[in-house]
Amino acid sequence: MIANMPAPAGLPAPIRAPGMAEIKPDNGPAIRDGLNQLRAYLRQSDASRRAGPGSRAARPAWMSGTEPQRDSVWLVTYRPWPPGPAPSQVRIFAHDIARDKLVARSTRDDRLPATKDLVKSRRELPPVPLAKTIPFPSPERQPDMFGLAVEDLVRQQFGRIYKRANYRGRRPGRKGPDVLWRELGDLFHELALETGDGYWHEVADELGHGV
């Protein structure tokens, strides 16, 4: 986790720029791993844009269509709560990442900068309750399985709070960022298709009509 990081004031503003996010447990090693992954994906994205649409250079499988400049970069972390083998909810933290500092090659060995220098802000989002009727894996004995079980819940809460519509979640077996988005309306269409939740259909339709 990241200590002494001020939370931004006021309500979260909708994310407007194309971007990506990684979802990780809220602990130091996982946060560093997530930042390294985000840096690698951003560099792949930048290389694809420099190559141009007619390039024959191989592109990562996670890209589709014309790759936009992804200026909005987030690390979303989760923490089972209360601690122990049977948490009742998941606490969620959204970290706004300094894109330019993350992708820069600032040292000869290309070492990742300190976490405190890459995180612009850290905001705790409303927690997500874990349904008592679903047997979630134990976060103590099966942390990886627990992460897989709650990833969609974390992703949906992130999209709900930041009004990120056109997002695409990483499906099992597909490499690439955990969350991708281009324009606002598309994210909610993706959410509607993935979850079948009528709420997202309504939001997508409102955006489509300029509401």
C-alpha positions in Angstrom: 0.0 0.0 0.0 1.0 3.7 -0.4 1.3 5.7 2.8 0.9 9.4 3.3 -0.7 9.9 -0.2 -3.2 12.8 -0.1 -6.7 12.1 -1.5 -8.1 14.5 -4.1 -10.8 16.9 -2.8 -14.4 16.7 -4.0 -16.2 14.1 -6.0 -14.3 12.0 -8.7 -14.5 13.7 -12.1 -15.5 11.5 -15.1 -12.5 10.2 -17.0 -12.6 11.7 -20.5 -9.3 10.7 -22.2 -8.6 7.2 -23.6 -6.6 5.1 -21.1 -5.9 1.9 -19.3 -5.9 0.5 -15.8 -4.4 -2.5 -14.0 -6.0 -4.1 -11.0 -3.8 -5.4 -8.2 -3.9 -6.3 -4.5 -3.2 -3.3 -2.2 0.3 -4.1 -1.2 3.8 -2.8 -2.1 5.1 -5.7 -4.3 1.8 -5.9 -6.2 1.7 -2.2 -6.8 5.2 -2.2 -8.2 4.2 -5.1 -10.4 1.2 -3.2 -11.7 3.2 -0.1 -12.4 5.8 -2.1 -14.4 2.9 -3.7 -16.4 1.3 -0.4 -17.1 4.7 1.0 -18.3 5.2 -1.9 -20.7 1.7 -1.6 -22.1 2.0 2.2 -22.6 5.3 1.8 -24.4 3.7 -0.8 -26.7 0.8 1.6 -27.3 3.2 4.5 -28.1 5.2 2.3 -30.5 2.1 1.2 -32.3 1.0 4.9 -32.8 4.5 5.8 -34.1 4.5 3.0 -36.6 1.2 4.2 -38.1 -1.8 2.4 -39.4 -0.1 0.9 -42.5 2.8 -0.5 -40.7 3.6 -4.3 -41.0 5.2 -4.4 -37.6 3.6 -6.9 -35.3 1.2 -5.5 -32.7 0.2 -7.0 -29.4 -3.0 -9.0 -29.4 -4.6 -6.7 -26.9 -4.8 -3.8 -29.4 -7.7 -3.5 -31.7 -8.4 -0.8 -34.4 -6.4 2.4 -34.5 -4.6 2.7 -31.2 -5.3 6.1 -29.4 -3.0 8.0 -27.2 -3.8 6.7 -23.8 -3.3 9.7 -21.5 -5.4 8.4 -18.6 -3.5 5.8 -16.6 -4.8 4.2 -13.4 -3.7 1.6 -10.9 -6.7 0.2 -9.1 -6.0 -1.8 -5.9 -8.2 -3.9 -3.7 -8.1 -5.0 0.0 -10.3 -7.7 1.5 -12.0 -6.4 4.6 -12.0 -7.1 7.4 -8.7 -9.0 7.3 -9.1 -12.7 7.8 -10.2 -15.8 5.9 -13.8 -14.6 5.3 -14.0 -10.9 4.4 -17.5 -9.3 4.0 -16.4 -6.6 1.5 -13.6 -5.4 -0.7 -12.0 -1.9 -0.2 -10.9 -0.3 -3.4 -8.3 2.4 -4.1 -7.9 4.3 -7.4 -4.4 5.7 -8.1 -4.0 8.3 -10.8 -0.6 7.7 -12.4 1.7 10.3 -13.9 2.0 8.9 -17.5 5.0 10.9 -18.6 7.1 9.9 -15.6 6.0 6.3 -16.0 7.1 5.8 -19.6 10.2 8.0 -19.4 13.6 6.3 -19.5 15.1 8.4 -16.8 18.0 6.1 -15.8 20.6 4.1 -17.7 19.2 0.8 -16.4 15.6 1.9 -17.1 14.7 1.4 -13.4 11.1 2.1 -12.4 10.9 5.4 -10.4 9.8 5.4 -6.8 6.1 4.7 -6.4 5.5 8.1 -4.6 6.9 9.8 -7.7 4.5 8.1 -10.0 1.2 8.3 -8.1 -0.5 11.7 -8.5 -3.3 10.9 -6.1 -4.9 8.0 -4.3 -8.7 7.9 -3.6 -10.6 5.2 -1.7 -13.8 4.3 -3.5 -16.9 3.0 -1.9 -16.4 -0.6 -0.8 -18.0 -3.5 -2.7 -19.9 -6.0 -0.5 -19.2 -9.7 -1.1 -22.4 -11.8 -1.4 -22.7 -14.2 1.5 -24.3 -16.8 -0.9 -21.1 -17.0 -3.0 -18.2 -19.1 -1.6 -15.3 -16.7 -2.3 -11.8 -18.2 -2.1 -9.9 -17.4 1.1 -7.7 -14.3 0.5 -5.2 -15.8 3.0 -4.9 -19.3 1.6 -5.8 -18.6 -2.1 -4.9 -14.9 -2.7 -4.6 -15.4 -6.5 -8.0 -17.1 -6.8 -9.6 -14.5 -4.5 -8.2 -11.8 -6.9 -9.7 -13.5 -9.9 -13.1 -13.8 -8.1 -13.3 -10.1 -7.2 -11.6 -8.5 -10.3 -14.9 -7.9 -12.1 -16.4 -6.3 -9.0 -13.5 -4.0 -8.7 -13.6 -3.1 -12.4 -17.3 -2.4 -12.4 -16.9 -0.1 -9.3 -14.1 1.8 -11.0 -16.3 2.3 -14.1 -19.3 3.3 -12.0 -17.5 5.9 -9.9 -15.5 7.5 -12.8 -18.3 7.2 -15.4 -15.9 5.3 -17.7 -18.0 4.1 -20.4 -16.1 2.6 -23.3 -14.1 0.2 -21.3 -13.0 -3.3 -22.3 -12.1 -5.8 -19.5 -9.4 -8.4 -20.0 -11.0 -11.7 -20.5 -9.5 -14.9 -19.1 -6.5 -16.0 -21.2 -6.1 -12.7 -23.0 -2.9 -10.8 -22.3 -2.9 -7.0 -21.9 -4.2 -4.4 -19.5 -7.0 -5.3 -17.1 -9.1 -2.4 -18.3 -9.0 -0.4 -21.6 -11.2 2.4 -22.8 -11.3 4.9 -25.7 -14.3 7.3 -25.6 -16.8 7.7 -22.7 -19.8 6.1 -24.4 -18.1 2.9 -25.5 -17.1 1.9 -21.9 -20.7 1.7 -20.8 -21.7 -0.3 -23.9 -18.9 -2.8 -23.0 -20.1 -2.9 -19.4 -23.7 -3.5 -20.5 -22.6 -6.4 -22.8 -20.3 -8.0 -20.1 -22.7 -7.7 -17.2 -26.2 -7.7 -18.7 -27.0 -4.9 -16.2 -29.8 -2.6 -17.4 -28.2 0.3 -15.6 -25.3 0.4 -18.0 -27.6 0.2 -21.0 -29.5 3.3 -19.8 -26.2 5.2 -19.3 -25.0 4.2 -22.7 -28.2 5.3 -24.3 -28.2 8.6 -22.5 -24.7 9.3 -23.7 -25.6 8.4 -27.2 -28.4 11.0 -27.2 -26.1 13.6 -25.7 -27.7 13.7 -22.3 
